[in-house]
Amino acid sequence: MFTNECLNVNEQGHLTIGGCDTVELANEFGTPLYVMDEATIRNTCRKYKESFEKYYNGNGMPLYASKALSCKEIYRIVNDEGFGIDVVSGGELYTALSANFPPEKIHFHGNNKTFEELNMAIDAHIGVIVVDNMTELNMLNQLSKEKNIRTNISLRIKPGVDAHTHQFVQTGQIDSKFGFALETGEAFYAVKLALQCENLVLKELHCHIGSQIFELSPFTLAAEILMNFIIKIKNECNFLVHSLNLGGGFGIHYTDNDTPKPYDYFMREVSAVVNKMAEENGIPVPYIHIEPGRSIVGESGITLYTVGCVKDIKNVRTYVSIDGGMFDNIRYALYQAEYTVLNASKASSKPDTTVTVAGKCCETGDLIQENVNVADPQPGEILAVLSTGAYNYSMSSNYNRNLRPAIVMIKDGKPRIIVKRESLEDLIRNDI
């Protein structure tokens, strides 16, 4: 019934996650509620690690792209599984350091890092700062000079690859706010400038072509382009780039329209390109990084809501209003992201009622899904939205002064809170 093994239906007809009854979880912890399964997260991490051993002989390390979900417990879990991490703000960096994540395994991304953020990263002695533009390159070199240190950097390269995904999550084409363009010569100029900066050490080239990608060809093409660039740098600058970061963007299952391939498949095909080009050009295979984020946590999580009113507008539509909305999942309002919705209280029943799931915010566009089939939802029952582990909590807000939900993690059939539900006092904590 479910593509994710952590989900099931029990004898009461209720949806379960990690062996826990979701209706009971809603009663115990309240709703809206994010629920995640730790075993799913760890198993996915291990698949990536195993693929590194299999296809790169262990010559590399996956980095968890923590913008998908940043909290202390996630950092502890991925560190335990042998991952590094990718952070994109001072806040994510601070959270990771607060969880005692090893700074040498941290990569810091972002297209407009502030002076304060760069200072924090340098002072924490993180592994690599991924430089996005000339302004940042010069500022970072000057900061490092003032601190009398040499900072490891990566250069983010736009390979010009169309990822065939939503325009809002395409990042590798020339018209993107991220990185240095290859087509214009900007990337090669950035390399030459970086090599002249006495307080910077060029360790890596990085690219990221987009998110929620199911096709193989964009990944293999990006790998080929970046390997050719490494060869060009060696031939024309007499400098061998040590490491290659091929980004993330692997698609996951949100609805039955999604058909993700096993991550091992992508790793096998991309590694074949990298290994072959290295051998043909007489250079060592670069130390490889990738940055899975959504695929690490996305399918491990669900969101539970309590149904409020059910409003049937005859010959128009039926609105099912829930106690959450765009403040805990804005992705439908932003770009009509598709999700699977089911009645957790009647998970064994036929989904025979077409409804639009509406949030409680004072916005017409505050919808979670439109025209989805669920089992006859009634006030007080629990709705579940699947695959919400990524980009739900991380994009949540206090719009309309709503409270961000708690996150509960399931391990060995036992739930624990890893992020507390906000209180009304939290809302006014910074008010003067």
SVG drawing of the C-alpha trace seen along z (x, -y; Angstrom):
<svg xmlns="http://www.w3.org/2000/svg" viewBox="-25 -48 77 54">
<polyline fill="none" stroke="black" stroke-width="0.4" points="0.0,0.0 2.8,-2.4 6.2,-2.9 7.7,-3.8 8.2,-0.8 7.8,-2.8 4.1,-3.4 1.4,-0.9 -2.2,-0.4 -3.1,1.3 -6.1,3.4 -8.0,0.2 -7.7,-1.0 -5.4,-3.8 -2.3,-4.9 0.9,-4.0 4.5,-5.3 7.4,-3.4 4.9,-1.2 3.1,-4.1 -0.6,-4.8 -0.8,-8.3 -4.2,-8.9 -2.7,-8.2 0.3,-10.4 -2.1,-13.2 -3.9,-12.8 -0.7,-12.7 1.3,-15.5 -1.4,-17.6 -1.7,-18.8 -0.4,-20.1 2.4,-17.6 5.4,-16.6 6.3,-13.0 9.5,-11.3 10.9,-7.8 14.6,-7.6 15.2,-4.1 14.2,-5.5 16.6,-8.3 19.4,-6.1 18.7,-3.5 18.8,-6.1 22.1,-7.5 23.6,-4.0 22.6,-3.4 24.5,-6.5 27.5,-5.5 27.5,-2.0 27.4,-3.5 30.5,-5.6 32.3,-2.4 31.1,-0.5 31.6,-3.1 34.4,-5.4 36.2,-2.9 35.4,-5.1 37.1,-8.1 34.5,-10.7 31.8,-11.7 28.1,-12.5 27.1,-15.8 23.6,-16.2 22.0,-19.4 20.6,-20.6 18.4,-23.3 15.9,-20.5 15.5,-20.1 17.8,-21.8 17.6,-20.9 20.1,-19.5 18.8,-16.0 19.1,-15.7 22.7,-16.9 23.4,-14.3 21.9,-11.5 23.8,-12.3 27.0,-12.7 26.5,-9.3 26.0,-7.9 29.4,-9.3 28.0,-12.2 29.3,-15.7 26.8,-18.6 26.1,-21.5 24.8,-24.7 23.5,-27.8 23.2,-30.4 24.7,-31.5 21.7,-30.1 22.2,-26.6 25.9,-26.8 25.2,-27.9 22.6,-25.0 25.1,-22.5 27.9,-23.7 25.5,-23.7 24.9,-20.0 28.7,-19.5 28.9,-18.7 32.6,-18.4 33.4,-21.7 35.9,-20.2 33.0,-18.2 30.9,-21.4 30.6,-23.1 29.1,-26.6 27.0,-27.6 25.0,-30.7 24.9,-33.4 25.2,-36.3 26.9,-35.4 27.3,-38.3 30.4,-39.6 29.2,-38.2 28.5,-34.8 31.9,-34.5 33.6,-35.6 31.6,-32.9 32.6,-30.2 36.3,-31.2 36.4,-31.4 34.8,-27.9 37.5,-26.5 34.9,-24.8 36.0,-22.5 35.1,-24.5 33.5,-27.7 31.7,-27.5 32.4,-30.8 29.6,-32.1 30.8,-35.3 33.8,-37.7 32.7,-40.0 32.7,-37.1 36.0,-35.8 37.7,-39.1 36.0,-39.7 36.9,-36.2 40.5,-36.6 40.8,-39.9 39.1,-38.5 41.5,-35.5 44.5,-37.8 43.4,-39.9 43.2,-36.7 46.5,-35.4 45.0,-32.1 44.4,-30.3 40.8,-29.3 39.7,-26.3 37.3,-27.2 35.2,-25.6 33.9,-27.5 30.3,-27.1 30.1,-26.6 27.0,-26.9 27.4,-24.1 24.6,-25.3 22.5,-22.1 18.7,-22.2 17.5,-20.0 13.9,-19.6 12.3,-20.6 10.3,-23.5 11.9,-26.8 12.0,-27.9 14.3,-25.0 16.6,-25.0 20.0,-26.3 22.6,-25.1 21.6,-27.2 23.3,-30.5 20.3,-32.6 20.6,-31.8 21.6,-33.8 24.0,-31.1 27.6,-30.6 30.1,-31.4 29.1,-30.8 31.2,-28.5 29.8,-29.8 31.0,-33.4 34.5,-32.6 33.6,-33.9 34.3,-30.5 37.8,-30.2 38.5,-33.8 37.4,-33.0 39.7,-30.0 42.7,-32.1 41.9,-34.8 41.4,-32.2 44.8,-30.8 46.3,-34.2 44.7,-34.8 47.4,-34.1 45.0,-33.4 42.7,-31.1 43.2,-27.4 41.2,-26.2 40.1,-22.7 37.0,-21.9 34.7,-22.7 31.0,-22.5 27.8,-22.4 24.1,-21.9 21.6,-21.7 18.3,-21.7 15.9,-19.7 13.4,-16.9 15.1,-15.5 14.2,-12.0 16.2,-11.9 19.8,-10.6 21.1,-12.6 21.4,-16.0 23.6,-14.4 25.9,-12.6 26.1,-15.7 27.0,-17.9 29.7,-15.4 31.2,-15.4 31.2,-19.2 32.9,-19.6 35.5,-16.9 36.3,-18.7 36.7,-21.9 39.1,-20.2 41.2,-19.0 41.2,-22.5 42.4,-24.0 45.2,-21.4 46.3,-22.0 46.2,-25.8 46.9,-26.6 49.1,-23.7 46.8,-23.1 44.9,-20.0 41.6,-20.5 41.5,-17.9 37.8,-17.5 34.5,-17.6 31.1,-18.3 28.3,-17.2 25.4,-18.5 22.1,-16.8 18.6,-17.1 17.6,-13.5 13.8,-13.1 11.6,-11.4 8.1,-9.9 5.4,-12.5 2.5,-10.9 2.0,-8.0 3.0,-10.3 6.6,-10.2 8.8,-7.3 12.2,-7.9 15.0,-5.5 17.2,-3.9 20.0,-6.3 22.5,-3.6 21.5,-3.9 22.5,-7.5 25.7,-6.9 26.7,-4.0 26.2,-6.0 27.7,-9.3 30.8,-7.5 31.3,-5.7 31.7,-9.1 34.0,-10.5 36.2,-7.4 36.5,-7.0 37.4,-10.7 40.0,-10.6 41.6,-7.5 41.6,-8.8 43.2,-12.0 45.8,-10.6 44.6,-12.3 43.5,-11.0 39.8,-10.5 38.7,-13.6 37.5,-13.2 33.8,-13.2 31.0,-14.9 27.3,-14.9 24.6,-16.8 21.4,-14.8 18.9,-16.7 15.3,-16.0 16.1,-12.4 17.5,-11.9 14.5,-13.2 11.6,-13.8 9.9,-10.4 10.7,-9.8 8.3,-12.4 4.5,-13.0 2.3,-15.8 -0.8,-15.2 -3.7,-17.6 -7.1,-17.6 -10.1,-18.2 -12.2,-21.2 -15.1,-22.2 -16.1,-20.4 -17.7,-22.8 -19.5,-21.3 -20.3,-23.9 -22.7,-22.0 -21.4,-21.5 -18.2,-23.4 -16.0,-21.7 -15.8,-20.4 -13.4,-22.2 -11.9,-20.2 -10.3,-22.7 -7.5,-21.6 -5.7,-23.2 -2.5,-23.8 -1.8,-25.4 0.7,-27.5 2.5,-28.3 3.6,-24.7 3.6,-23.7 3.9,-26.6 5.0,-24.5 1.6,-24.2 1.0,-27.9 4.5,-28.6 4.6,-26.2 1.6,-23.8 3.7,-21.0 1.9,-17.7 1.4,-15.5 -0.4,-12.3 -3.2,-13.0 -5.1,-10.4 -7.5,-10.1 -5.3,-8.6 -8.4,-7.8 -9.8,-5.6 -6.6,-4.5 -8.1,-1.2 -11.2,-2.7 -11.6,-3.5 -10.6,-7.1 -14.0,-8.0 -14.4,-11.7 -12.8,-14.4 -11.8,-17.4 -9.7,-20.5 -7.6,-20.6 -7.7,-24.2 -5.5,-25.7 -6.6,-28.0 -4.7,-31.1 -6.6,-34.2 -5.5,-33.7 -7.6,-32.4 -4.4,-30.6 -3.8,-28.8 -4.3,-25.3 -2.4,-22.1 -3.9,-20.2 -6.8,-20.5 -9.1,-17.8 -7.6,-14.9 -9.4,-11.7 -9.6,-10.7 -11.9,-8.5 -14.9,-10.6 -13.3,-13.1 -15.3,-14.2 -14.6,-16.9 -12.2,-15.6 -10.6,-13.0 -6.9,-13.0 -5.6,-13.8 -2.0,-12.8 0.1,-14.4 2.9,-12.2 6.6,-12.9 6.7,-16.2 10.1,-15.6 11.9,-18.0 11.1,-21.7 8.1,-21.8 9.5,-22.6 12.4,-24.5 10.1,-26.8 7.5,-27.2 6.6,-30.6 4.4,-32.4 2.1,-33.9 -1.1,-35.0 0.8,-34.5 0.3,-30.7 2.6,-28.4 5.2,-26.2 4.4,-22.6 6.5,-20.1 8.6,-17.4 8.3,-13.9 10.9,-11.3 10.0,-7.6 12.7,-5.1 12.1,-1.4 8.4,-2.1 8.8,-4.9 8.1,-8.6 10.2,-11.4 10.0,-15.2 13.1,-16.6 11.7,-20.1 9.2,-21.5 5.9,-23.1 6.1,-26.8 4.1,-28.5 2.2,-31.8 5.0,-33.2 7.5,-32.3 5.5,-34.5 6.0,-37.7 9.5,-36.9 11.2,-39.5 8.4,-42.1 9.3,-45.3"/>
</svg>
